Amino acid sequence: MAYYDLEEQETVIIYESATKLFDIYTTVPKHIKRLKNVAIATLIQDEKDSEGICITYHIKVEKLPNSYVFNR
């Protein structure tokens, strides 16, 4: 398995009012790399392909940095 096809790649950010946490799920390689650097994140799930490359990433964080922009 490799990265998901471009048509299947997505990043979903949901704010949970009850817990006051952002739930972030992504299959976009660029976003996975950036999110892995979020030290305050709680890892929910990650999936790796047969070569050990992370192809999905699911975390929860208390807040997103003000300057956090995915598509630079």
C-alpha positions in Angstrom: 0.0 0.0 0.0 1.1 3.5 -0.6 -0.4 6.9 0.0 -4.1 7.3 -0.8 -4.9 8.4 -4.4 -5.4 12.2 -4.7 -9.2 11.7 -5.1 -9.3 9.9 -1.7 -7.1 12.2 0.3 -8.8 14.3 2.9 -8.3 16.2 6.1 -11.3 16.5 8.5 -11.2 18.8 11.6 -14.1 18.6 14.0 -14.4 20.7 17.2 -16.1 18.9 20.0 -17.8 21.4 22.3 -18.3 18.9 25.1 -14.6 18.1 25.4 -13.3 21.4 23.9 -10.9 19.4 21.7 -10.2 19.4 18.0 -10.5 16.0 16.4 -8.3 15.8 13.3 -8.2 13.0 10.9 -6.1 13.1 7.7 -4.8 11.0 4.8 -2.9 13.9 3.2 0.8 13.2 3.4 1.8 16.9 3.8 -0.7 17.3 6.7 0.4 14.1 8.4 4.0 15.4 8.5 2.9 18.7 10.0 0.6 17.1 12.6 3.2 14.7 13.8 5.1 17.7 15.1 2.2 18.8 17.4 3.7 17.9 20.8 0.5 18.5 22.7 -1.6 16.1 20.6 -3.1 12.9 21.8 -2.7 10.2 19.1 -5.9 8.3 18.5 -4.8 6.1 15.5 -2.2 5.9 12.8 -2.0 3.5 9.9 1.2 2.5 8.2 1.7 0.8 4.8 3.9 -2.3 4.3 7.0 -0.1 4.0 6.3 1.6 7.4 5.1 4.9 5.9 2.3 6.6 7.8 -0.8 6.9 5.5 -3.5 7.9 8.0 -3.2 10.0 11.2 -5.9 10.7 13.8 -5.2 13.0 16.8 -7.0 15.2 19.3 -5.6 18.6 20.4 -6.9 21.3 22.8 -6.3 24.1 20.4 -4.9 24.8 17.0 -2.1 27.4 16.7 -3.4 30.8 15.5 -1.2 30.6 12.4 -2.0 27.0 11.6 -2.7 26.8 7.9 -2.6 23.5 6.1 -2.3 24.6 2.5 0.8 26.7 2.2 
